[in-house]
Amino acid sequence: MRLSSSRGAAVVLAAALGCGSDQTGATDSDTDTGTGTGTTGEAITLAEFFDLAEETYCGWAVRCGAFAEAADCRAVEFFETVYPPRLLAEARLDYGETGQAVEYLLASEAAGRLVFDAEAAASCLAYVEARGCALPGAYAAEEAELAGQAACNAILRGTMVENGPCLLSVECAPQEAATMVCGFDPSCSEACCLGGCRRLASLSIGTPCNGNSRCQEGSFCGRDANTGMFTVCTAKQPVGAACLGSDECDAEGYCDFNTGECRALAGEGEPCSDFGDGGCRPGLYCADPGYLGNGRCYAFAPLGGACLADWYLGCSALGSVCDPQGEQCVVAPGPGESCADRPCGLTSSCEWYSQECVALAREGEPCGDSIRCAGALQCDGWDPASARCRAPEVTGVCAVPGEDELPQGT
């Protein structure tokens, strides 16, 4: 979106949202905990929401160092055409995110298939406006942040009952203890295949399963210890129990493949998986700098903080990396700088052949191979000699299906 909103974030409800006590962003303004207060204003409509969402997202992206100015961000984002809901909820930057056609969402709301929750939208925007610039997973999320993420996921609520017609899963009404999806006839090859709201089945504990099965929450598809063959859905195992796979232990533990048992998640400085594969409590990471089979848990370091020279991913701020010479977290390399021994920062990608960071391509500029497009722009090929970054296109919007239309199999 190239135009800025005249209303700005004034519609955001008052909120104080923490985003982790150790968050450190890529700029001086991001050294706080992400706590902020919005301004109470009038309720917004769905039609107004998309522009405000883009404005708020871009404000956060600028604050975290992904763009120099909000206008640079808004030139490569298209929330008013294709809405990418995960960007708001997941505190991540746009690397060609796909989304939902806004024209269809508006038509679906007008038809009563979607309900727009203005309060959830305002709370979500307040959360995005307030959050810091820490890498997701680099800290243990606090209750206020989880509430903000939940608000972002509750902006649109479906009203269609089970087996009712749909084109998007978000149109299906939530069901207690069940995941609802818009299921389609796989034989349909049309552009606007009519789907039906289906309950995504989960197998109960004790039910035979295989690698494609979806066992109920808190369980996994077990394997025979002798043959390795899948058996039945089994409750996740407590600390001290035997395990064969990484998904077999409960939230308090991880599978130690050396001993074949679930071990308690480790704290800072405690042993974790060999070679740094995992096994630490939330907000910590497992590293084995010398690759000696002696992994230990470490806290992510802020900008300027000490880090492990051989483990460049131990820095907490988005766009930061460990400098192996100074053993300190620094802003990752930008355009024109070397990426031979570390990844590029938020504004560039690593050109494979020259091992040099190149600026993210803008609309109409060459892309492909190792040259990435900025924001939501899509590369229309692989060869930089001919491929160019293009804005996402919505060539045609399907009509909202009538309530009397029944999908196949209903």
N, C-alpha and C positions, 0 to 999 in steps of 0.2 A: 504494500500500500504506500503510495507516494505522498498522500495528503495527511497532515497531522490533524488530530482531533481538537476541536475548539473547546470541548468540555473537559478533556484531560482526565485525570484520575479523581476529580472532585466527587464522582459518584461513589467512590469506594467507602464502604462502611468503616467506622472507627474500629481499629483492631490493633492488638499488640502481639506480634507473632515472632517467636524465637526460632532460629534455624540452626541451633547447635552452638554451644558455648565456645568452641574452638575454631569457628569459621574465620578464614582470612581470605579476602578477595584479591583481585589482581590490581586494585587501585587503592589509594589512601582512604577513599570513602567507604571501603568495604571491610575495614578492620573491626567493625562492631559485630554484634551477634546476630544481626539481621532483624532486630526489633524496631518496629516503626508504627506510626499511627496514621491512618487514612482520615478522610474527611467525610462526614455523613452528608448525603445528598439525596436527590430524588431517585426512585427506582428506575433502573434501566430496562430497555426492551431487548429482545433477542437481536433485532435489526441493528441496534446501537452497540451491542456487546462486542461484535467481531472487531470493529475499529478500535475500541477501547482495549481489547485484549492484545491486539498487535502493538498498540502504543505502550502498554504496560510491559509486555515482553521485551520490546526493544529498549525500553528504559533500563531494564535489568541487564540485558546483553551489553549495553554501553557501559554500565557500571562495572561489569565484570571484565571489560577489556576486549570484547569481541568486535566492537565497532568504535570508531572515533566519535561519531555523532549519531543521534537517533535517526536522522534522515538517511544515513548510509544503510542502516538496518532496514528501515521501512521501504527502501528502494528494492530490497531483495526478499521481502516477506509479502504474503498475499492472503492474509487472514480473511479479507472481505470476499475472496473467491473460493479458497479451499482452507477450511479451518482445521488446524493440527492440534487437537486437544491435549496430546501428551506433552507438548512443550510447556504448557502451563503447570501441569501436575508434577512433572518429573524433574524439574530444575535442570534441564539440559538444553544445549544449544542446537540450532537447526542445521542439520547436515543433509538437506534434501528430504525433509519429512513429508510424508503423504498425509492426506486428511480427508475430510468430508466436504462435499459440494455445498457451499453456503446456500445457494439458490434452492436446493432440495430441502435443506434443514428448515428454511423459512416456510416453504410450502407444506412441509410435514407438520410444523407447528400450527399453521393456519388451518390444517385439516384435523387438528386435535390429536395427532399421533405422537406429538412431542409436547412436553410441558417445560417451559423455560423457568428456572428457579432464579429469580433476580437476586435474592438474598445470598444464595450460594455463589452466584457470579461475582457479586461485590466482595464477598469474603475471599474468593479465589484471587481476584485482582489485588486485594490488600495483601494477601500472602506473597504473591509474586513481587509486588512493589517493595515488600519489606525484607525478602529473603537475601541472604548473603551469597557469596560466590565460592563456597566450598564444593569440592568434587563430591557428588553423591556417593555415599559409602565411606567418606573420610571422617565421619562423625556419627554419633548415635542420635538419630532424630528425636526431638522432644515432642511432647504432646501437642503443642500449638502448631508445629509444622505439620504433623500428621493430620491435624484438623484442617489446615489449609489445603493440603493435598486432597483430602476427602471432599472438600467443598468444590475443588476444580473438577472432580469426577462426578459431582452431583448436579452440574449446571443444566444438563438435559436429562429428562426422565421420560421413558417411553410409557405409552398407555395401552399398547396392543396386547391382548390376552394370548395365552398359549394357543398355538395353531392358527392365529390370525395372520393376515397378510402383512408383509413388511419388505423393505429394501435395505434397511440398516438394522444392525443388532440393537442400536440405541433406541429404536422405536418399540422394542419389546418391554413390557412392564416387568419390573424386578419381581422375583419370586423368592420367598424365604428359603434359605439353604439350597439354592439352585442357581446355576448360571444360565441365563437365557441368551440365545443367539438367533440370528435370522438365518435359517437354513435354506439352501437352494437345491433344486434338482440338478445334479451334476451333468445331466445330459443337455441342459439348456445352454445354447450358444448365443442367445440374443443379448443385446446390450442392456436390456432392462428385465432381467429374469425375476419373476415374482417369487419371493421367498415366504417362509412361514416361521413364526416365532416358535422355537423349539427349546425344550429343556435339555441342556447339555448334560447327558447322563454321567453319573459317577458310579463306579462299582463299589459295593460295600466290602468291608473286610471279610475275607474268607472266600470271595468270588474268584474263580479262575481268571487270569489276565495274561497279557502279553506286552511287548514293547510299545504298542500303540494304545494301550488301555489307559483310561483316566480313573485312577483309584480315588476314593473319597478323600477329602481333606484330612491330613494327619496320617496318611498311609502311603504305601508304595507297592509296586508290583515286585513281589519277592522272587528270589532265584534259588534253585537247588544248589547247595554248597558243593556237591560232587559233580554235577553235570553242567551247571551254569544255566540251565533251562528255566524259563519263567514258570512260576507256580500260581500263587494266589495273592490278592491284595492283603497286605500285612500292615499292622500298626507300626508307625515309626518307633524305633528302638531307643530306650533310655541309655544314659551313660553307663558303661560297663557291659552292655549287651554286645553280642557278636554282630558284625556287619560285613557286607561284601561290596556295597556301592556308596557313592557320596550322598545319595538321597535317602538313605535308610535310617539315619539318626534323627532324633527330635531336635527342637530348636536350641536345646541346651548343649548339644554335642556335635561332633563331626567324626567321620569314619577314618580311623588310623589304619592305613592299609598294611603297615608293618606288623601290627598286632592283630588285625582283623576284628577290632572292637571299637565301639563308640567311646570317644574320649571327650571330656568336658572342654568347651571352648576356652582357650587360654587368655590370660590377661597380659598386659604389657611386660615384656621381658621373659615371659614363660615360653617353653618349647611349643612349637606347632608343627605342622606337616613338614616332612623332609622337602627340601628344595623350594620352600615358600609357596606351596600350593593352597594353603588355607588353614582354617582351624582356630581363628582368633575371634574374640568378642567384637560386637559391632563397634565401628569407629577405629579399629586397629587393622593392621595388615601383617601377613606372614611373609617374612623375607629370609633368604639364605644367601647373603651377598657373595660368599665364596663358593657357593654350590657344592658344599661339603656334606650335605645331608644333615644340617644342623639348623633348621628353621626356628626363628623366634618371632614373637609378636612385637611390633613397633607402633608407636603413635604416628599419624601423619604429621608432617612438619609444615608450619606456615611459611609464607614468603620470608626469606632471610634466616629461617631456622636451619639447624644442622640436619643433614640427611645422609643416607648411605650412598657412597659413590657408585657402587655397582648395581644400584636399585633405583632407577630414575623415576619410578612411579610412586614414590613415598611422600609426595608433596600434596598438601590439602587444597590449595587454591586452583580453580579452573585456569588452565593455561600456564601452569607453573611446572617446573621440572627440576630435578636435582643436578646441579653442576658437578660433574665428577672431579674436577680439579679443586674447586673450593669447598666441596662437600656441603653445599648450601643450596636451599631452594631459591630459584631465580625464575623470572619470567622466561618462558620458553622462547626459542629463536623465532625471529620474524623474517619477513621478506629479505632476501639477499644474504642471510646467515646460513651457516652450515647445519645440516641435519644428519650428519654422518654418524653421530653417536647419541643422538637424542631426538625426540619428536619435535615437530614445529609447533608454534603457538596457535592461538585461536584465529589469527587473521591470515594464515597461510597453510600450504600443504607441502610435503617434501617431494621434490622432483627427483625421481629415481636415478636418472642418469648422471645428473650433476651433483646430487646429494646436497642440494641447496633449497632453502625454503622459498616458495613463490607465492605471491599474493593470491588469495582466493579470487576466482574469475567472476566478473560482473556480467550482467545481461549483454549478450552479443559477443562476448569475448571467447577466445579459444579455450577448450576444456578437453577432458578425456585423458587416458593414460593415468598419470599421477597428478594432473591438474584438476582440482576440485572447484565446483561452483560455490558461490557464497549463498548462505541462507537457504531459501526454498527453491532457488533456481535449479533447473534440471539440465544435465548435459545430454544433448541429443545424439551422441555417438561416442566412440572411443578414440578416434584418431584426432589429435589436436590440430592437424592440418585442415580438417573440415568441420569438426564438431564445435558447437557453440552452446553457451549457456542460454536457456530459454525459460521464460516464466511458465509456470504450470498452466495448462489449458483445460478448460471444461468445455468440451465440444458439444455436449447436449445433456440436458438434465431430464432424468426419467420423471414421469408423472407419479404422484403419490397414488398407490393402489387403492381402489375402493374397498369399503368394508365388506362388500359382498363377493369380492374376488377371493377365491380360495386356491392356495398353492397346491400343487400336486401332492398327493399322499395325505391330504387332510380329511 
